[in-house]
Amino acid sequence: MSTPPDREYPGQATLSLAEPTCLIAVSTDPIVPIILSSTEQRSKFASLDALRRVVVHNPGDDASVVETIDNGDYLIPPRSTFIYSTLQLGHQAWSDWQHLASSNYRFDLILMDPPWTNRSVRHAGHYRTAEDQSSDPFEQAIQIVETSLSPQGLVAIWITNKASIRANVVQTFGSMGFYLVEEWIWIKVTTHGQPVTPLDGLWRRPYEILLLFQKRQAGVDVKTRRRIIAAVPDLHSRKPCLKVLLEELLPRQPQVLELFARNLTAGWYSWGDEVLKFQHEMHWIRSEECKT
């Protein structure tokens, strides 16, 4: 199910300038989504804080620019939707948006890159609270998977090279009835095609792993398919864009949600407290500048 670019949501707010607000009490009113202008290329806000903990949607077929007085410009891809918040604090906005849209969204793919820490795993198989958050981000993501993934949907999760994290991720999804359908290995290479560090390096290895899970079907024997992806890393902590490769596994016009996102993707839903990190103008150059 796709969201038409011109779809209107009850109570939507189309803004050109948002004044900062001061919250003095917890409100029980629904959090109204912000729908960026489909006629103006730029939407102005007094502060980036005006976009926190609220669903923001660009309905247009062209990129939009969010202009903030205090922090510069951010490029918003066409037909993209995002929540600039942690999973925990953005949950109300997410629930209210689904209610206002009169639709219980089910996603064909949920992609996630949890903030793993050295203390993420207990020997008992349960994840500890991440060091910098009050509750475990991975457990919060699992709850979203349980309520928002379509019956035959895929879950793709980036893991570290730590064996205990891999084992517990596989165990967690296995207990939910998922099987490991594919494993992708991203090898980080230089512009000359060589690994950025030795493959068997003691402290740092030049690859990261993406595990893809799907609900187990009775009577179907599935073998895990493995792929190798070689790509030059660009910015620190930024994963390569796998939109084209992932959507080959999905239905036409798929619904995709990325959790713990650090950038936006055209046509996708993105959620994370750094979701606009790589959308800032400092990370982009104009096409004409590329030719010089």
Helices and strands as residue ranges (DSSP letters): E 34-35, E 42-45, G 48-51, E 55-57, E 64-68, E 72-76, E 81-84, H 91-100, E 107-112, H 137-148, E 149-159, H 163-175, E 178-188, E 207-215, E 225-231, H 243-247, E 256-259, E 269-272, G 277-279, G 281-283, H 287-290
